[in-house]
């Protein structure tokens, strides 16, 4: 096989079976810890709303477990998919992303919720395409960067096609509108370009342009400008646009250092909207205290660091596609978690993003497990190659 194919990650493996000795136990342990914590927190945060709206206090818990089962299957599927196949499917991921983002904008296909058209009803399940676009665009970016690894290290213009495709997909996301997902994808891809070795003198202007674009997009739309003014002083709008944030901050205040105890949250009793989804971290802080919230942050950080280490090991083996996949998935998980936590503690404007692997939500769980599956696959193939 040619040297270029070898460096790009196009190596052959005898089947898609997994050798237990090559599975990353640390990564699996961190994922299991986060998922278990999520089930407990979702059960606690959703008990009241489940009882009132569905007549069963564990209704949303059972639903979360069902979503989790589907997500695990998706993660196993991603884990069993050879990296060479993922690399060859790069263009298909772009097409799939465009189809998902365009389909949701077609009248009669997409469903509007709270002013945003992000969901496609599919019977009992609503597909949120943007969650999967995050994974798809990073896989395409990894494929593109692996093919042009050496040229990108001399000039960032060799990533021009990738950045153009990213701009088009971000524009489609903003039509929904889904500003949060657009920011997460931009941050992950731009970070991946940096890790691919883009010269700093070319990378810094790219970051400036992206940050400037985010600022402009944040202020040109009236509702986004309202969110920014509310974020600056939520207590002035405590019973209006700042209600959700102030209730989240009250949850942190109630929790103090060691919390009210699991299940004893007051804010989940219909004070804090979306307590089991976007603002689950606030409930965790109220029930487990600042100490519990810090531990949860450390576990998430450990997961991200482990993913970055998997990418480092792959790069050392010359598996650049695997390295870019691992780094990209780690950046996705890390950036989304950072935004969610930042929103909960009031250091970022409110965005509709969940805490990966922890919050309630079918699409988020499935997408998160797809990322974990890819990380496990990279770790497996890297260890296999090292052993060979």
C-alpha positions in Angstrom: 0.0 0.0 0.0 1.3 3.5 -0.8 2.9 5.7 1.8 0.1 8.3 1.3 -2.6 5.8 2.0 -0.7 4.5 5.0 -0.3 8.0 6.5 -4.0 8.9 5.7 -5.2 5.9 7.7 -6.2 3.5 4.9 -5.0 0.3 6.4 -6.6 -3.1 6.1 -8.0 -5.0 9.1 -9.2 -8.6 9.1 -12.9 -8.0 9.9 -14.7 -5.7 12.3 -14.5 -7.9 15.3 -13.1 -6.4 18.5 -10.3 -7.9 20.6 -11.0 -7.3 24.3 -7.4 -6.6 25.0 -7.4 -3.7 22.5 -10.5 -2.0 24.0 -9.8 1.2 25.9 -11.0 0.3 29.4 -10.4 3.8 30.7 -12.6 5.4 28.1 -15.4 2.9 28.7 -15.2 3.4 32.5 -15.6 7.2 32.1 -18.5 6.8 29.7 -20.2 4.4 32.1 -19.7 6.8 35.0 -21.2 9.7 33.1 -24.2 7.6 31.7 -25.0 6.2 35.2 -24.8 9.7 36.7 -27.1 10.9 33.9 -29.7 8.2 34.5 -29.8 9.1 38.3 -30.0 12.9 37.7 -32.6 12.6 34.9 -34.7 10.4 37.2 -34.5 13.0 39.9 -35.0 16.1 37.8 -38.0 14.7 35.8 -40.0 13.0 38.5 -42.4 15.9 39.1 -43.0 16.8 35.4 -43.5 13.1 34.6 -46.1 12.6 37.3 -48.0 15.7 36.3 -47.9 15.4 32.6 -47.9 11.6 32.2 -49.3 10.2 35.4 -46.2 8.2 36.1 -43.2 9.7 38.0 -40.8 7.4 36.1 -42.2 8.0 32.6 -39.3 10.1 31.4 -36.8 7.8 33.2 -38.0 4.8 31.2 -38.0 6.9 28.1 -34.4 8.0 28.8 -33.4 4.3 29.3 -35.0 3.4 26.0 -33.1 6.2 24.2 -30.0 5.0 26.0 -30.4 1.5 24.6 -30.7 2.8 21.1 -27.7 5.0 21.6 -25.6 2.0 22.8 -26.5 0.1 19.7 -25.5 3.1 17.6 -22.2 3.3 19.5 -21.5 -0.4 19.0 -22.1 0.0 15.3 -19.7 3.0 15.1 -17.1 1.0 17.1 -17.3 -2.0 14.7 -16.9 0.2 11.6 -13.4 0.2 10.2 -11.7 3.6 9.9 -10.8 2.9 6.3 -14.5 2.7 5.5 -15.2 5.9 7.4 -12.5 7.7 5.5 -13.8 6.6 2.1 -17.3 7.7 3.1 -16.1 11.3 3.7 -18.1 12.9 0.8 -21.2 10.9 1.8 -21.1 12.5 5.2 -21.2 16.0 3.6 -24.2 15.0 1.4 -26.0 13.5 4.4 -25.4 16.6 6.4 -26.8 18.9 3.6 -29.9 16.6 3.2 -30.6 16.7 6.9 -30.3 20.5 7.2 -32.3 21.2 4.0 -35.0 18.7 4.8 -35.9 20.3 8.1 -36.5 23.6 6.4 -39.0 22.2 3.9 -42.6 23.2 4.8 -44.5 20.3 6.1 -41.4 18.3 6.9 -39.7 20.2 9.8 -41.5 20.8 13.0 -41.3 24.1 14.8 -40.8 24.2 18.6 -40.2 27.4 20.5 -39.5 29.4 17.3 -36.9 27.0 15.9 -37.4 24.4 13.1 -34.9 21.7 14.1 -36.9 18.5 14.2 -38.3 16.0 11.7 -41.2 14.0 13.1 -40.8 10.2 12.6 -43.6 8.7 14.5 -42.8 8.5 18.2 -39.3 9.9 17.5 -38.3 13.4 16.3 -35.0 13.5 14.4 -32.8 16.5 15.1 -30.4 16.5 12.2 -28.0 19.1 13.7 -26.9 16.6 16.3 -25.7 14.1 13.7 -24.3 16.8 11.4 -21.8 17.5 14.2 -20.4 14.0 13.9 -20.7 13.9 10.1 -18.8 17.1 9.4 -16.0 16.1 11.8 -15.6 12.8 10.1 -15.4 14.6 6.7 -13.0 17.1 8.1 -10.8 14.3 9.4 -10.9 12.7 6.0 -10.0 15.9 4.2 -7.2 16.8 6.6 -5.7 13.3 6.4 -5.5 13.6 2.6 -3.8 17.0 2.7 -1.8 16.6 6.0 1.5 17.9 4.6 0.2 20.8 2.4 -1.9 22.2 5.3 1.3 22.4 7.5 2.7 24.9 5.0 -0.4 27.0 4.3 -4.0 27.0 5.6 -5.4 27.7 2.1 -5.2 23.9 1.5 -8.1 23.6 3.9 -10.1 26.0 1.9 -12.6 23.5 0.5 -13.2 22.2 4.0 -13.8 25.6 5.4 -16.1 26.5 2.5 -18.2 23.4 3.1 -18.3 24.3 6.8 -19.5 27.8 6.0 -22.4 26.5 3.9 -23.5 24.0 6.5 -23.3 26.7 9.2 -25.5 28.9 7.1 -28.1 26.1 6.9 -27.9 25.7 10.7 -28.5 29.4 11.2 -31.6 29.1 9.1 -33.3 26.8 11.6 -32.0 28.7 13.7 -29.5 26.7 15.7 -26.7 29.1 16.7 -25.4 26.8 19.5 -24.7 23.8 17.2 -23.1 26.2 14.6 -20.7 27.5 17.2 -19.8 23.9 18.5 -19.2 22.7 14.9 -17.1 25.8 14.0 -15.0 25.4 17.2 -14.4 21.7 16.6 -13.4 22.0 13.0 -11.2 25.1 13.5 -9.6 23.4 16.4 -9.0 20.3 14.3 -7.3 22.4 11.6 -5.0 23.7 14.3 -4.2 20.2 15.5 -3.5 19.2 11.9 -0.5 21.5 12.0 -1.8 24.7 10.3 0.8 27.4 10.7 0.0 29.7 13.6 0.5 32.8 11.4 -2.3 31.6 9.2 -4.4 30.0 11.9 -4.8 33.2 14.1 -6.5 35.2 11.3 -8.9 32.3 10.8 -9.8 32.3 14.4 -10.3 36.1 14.4 -12.6 35.8 11.4 -14.7 33.0 13.0 -15.0 34.9 16.3 -15.9 38.0 14.5 -18.6 36.2 12.5 -20.0 34.7 15.7 -20.2 38.2 17.3 -21.9 39.7 14.2 -24.4 36.8 14.0 -25.2 37.2 17.7 -26.2 40.8 17.4 -27.9 41.1 14.0 -30.9 39.0 15.1 -33.2 40.7 17.6 -33.8 37.6 19.7 -30.1 36.8 20.0 -29.4 40.4 21.0 -32.1 40.1 23.6 -30.4 36.9 25.0 -27.1 38.8 25.2 -28.6 41.7 27.1 -30.4 39.3 29.4 -27.2 37.4 29.9 -25.5 40.6 30.9 -28.0 41.3 33.7 -30.5 38.4 34.1 -31.9 39.7 37.4 -33.2 42.7 35.7 -35.4 40.4 33.5 -36.0 37.8 36.3 -39.6 37.3 35.3 -39.1 37.6 31.6 -36.3 36.6 29.3 -34.0 36.1 32.2 -36.3 33.7 34.1 -34.5 30.5 33.1 -31.1 31.7 34.0 -32.1 33.2 37.3 -33.8 30.0 38.3 -30.6 28.1 37.4 -28.5 30.4 39.5 -30.9 30.0 42.4 -30.4 26.2 42.1 -26.6 26.8 42.5 -27.2 29.0 45.5 -29.4 26.4 47.2 -26.9 23.7 46.7 -24.0 25.5 48.4 -21.0 23.2 48.9 -22.6 19.7 49.5 -26.1 20.0 48.2 -29.6 19.4 49.4 -29.3 15.7 48.9 -30.2 13.5 45.9 -33.9 14.0 45.0 -34.4 17.1 47.2 -34.1 19.8 44.5 -36.7 22.6 44.8 -36.0 24.1 41.4 -37.1 21.0 39.6 -40.6 21.5 41.0 -41.7 23.5 37.9 -39.5 26.5 38.7 -36.7 25.7 36.3 -37.8 24.9 32.7 -35.9 22.1 30.9 -34.5 20.9 34.2 -33.9 17.3 32.9 -32.4 18.5 29.5 -30.4 21.7 29.0 -30.3 22.7 32.7 -29.6 19.3 34.3 -26.3 20.5 35.5 -28.0 23.1 37.7 -30.1 20.4 39.3 -26.9 18.4 39.9 -25.4 21.4 41.6 -28.5 21.9 43.8 -28.7 18.3 44.9 -25.0 17.4 45.0 -23.6 20.8 45.7 -20.6 22.6 44.3 -18.5 19.5 45.2 -20.6 17.2 43.2 -20.7 19.6 40.2 -16.9 19.9 40.3 -16.5 16.1 40.3 -18.9 15.9 37.3 -16.9 18.5 35.4 -13.7 16.6 36.2 -15.1 13.4 34.8 -16.2 15.1 31.6 -12.7 16.7 31.4 -11.1 13.3 31.9 -13.2 11.9 29.0 -12.1 14.7 26.7 -8.4 14.3 27.7 -8.6 10.6 27.2 -10.0 11.1 23.7 -7.2 13.6 22.9 -4.6 11.0 24.2 -6.1 8.4 21.9 -5.6 10.8 19.0 -2.0 11.4 20.1 -1.3 7.7 20.1 -2.8 7.3 16.7 -0.7 10.2 15.3 2.4 8.6 16.7 1.5 5.4 14.8 1.1 7.5 11.6 -2.6 6.9 11.6 -3.5 10.6 10.9 -7.2 9.9 9.9 -7.7 8.1 13.2 -5.9 10.9 15.1 -8.1 13.6 13.5 -11.2 11.6 14.2 -10.3 11.2 17.9 -9.3 14.8 18.2 -12.4 16.0 16.5 -14.8 13.8 18.5 -13.0 14.9 21.7 -13.4 18.6 20.7 -17.1 18.1 20.0 -17.7 16.5 23.4 -15.6 19.1 25.2 -16.9 22.2 23.5 -20.6 21.2 23.9 -20.1 20.3 27.5 -18.3 23.6 28.1 -21.1 25.5 26.5 -23.8 23.7 28.4 -22.0 24.2 31.8 -21.2 27.8 30.9 -24.9 28.5 30.2 -25.9 26.8 33.5 -23.6 28.9 35.6 -24.3 32.1 33.7 -21.0 32.8 32.0 -22.5 32.2 28.5 -25.8 33.3 26.9 -28.5 30.7 26.9 -28.2 28.0 24.2 -30.2 24.8 23.6 -27.4 22.4 24.1 -27.4 19.3 26.3 -24.6 17.9 28.5 -23.3 15.0 26.4 -23.9 11.5 27.8 -25.8 12.9 30.8 -28.8 15.0 29.8 -32.2 13.6 28.6 -32.6 13.6 24.8 -32.6 10.8 22.2 -30.7 12.7 19.5 -28.0 14.0 21.8 -27.5 10.5 23.4 -27.2 8.8 20.0 -24.8 11.3 18.6 -22.7 11.2 21.8 -22.4 7.4 21.6 -21.5 7.7 17.9 -18.6 9.9 19.0 -17.6 7.4 21.7 -17.8 4.5 19.3 -15.5 6.3 16.9 -13.0 7.0 19.7 -13.1 3.3 20.7 -12.5 2.3 17.1 -9.5 4.6 16.8 -8.0 3.2 20.1 -8.6 -0.3 18.9 -7.0 0.1 15.5 -4.1 2.0 17.0 -3.4 -0.8 19.5 -3.8 -3.4 16.8 -1.3 -1.6 14.6 1.1 -1.2 17.5 0.9 -4.9 18.4 1.4 -5.9 14.7 
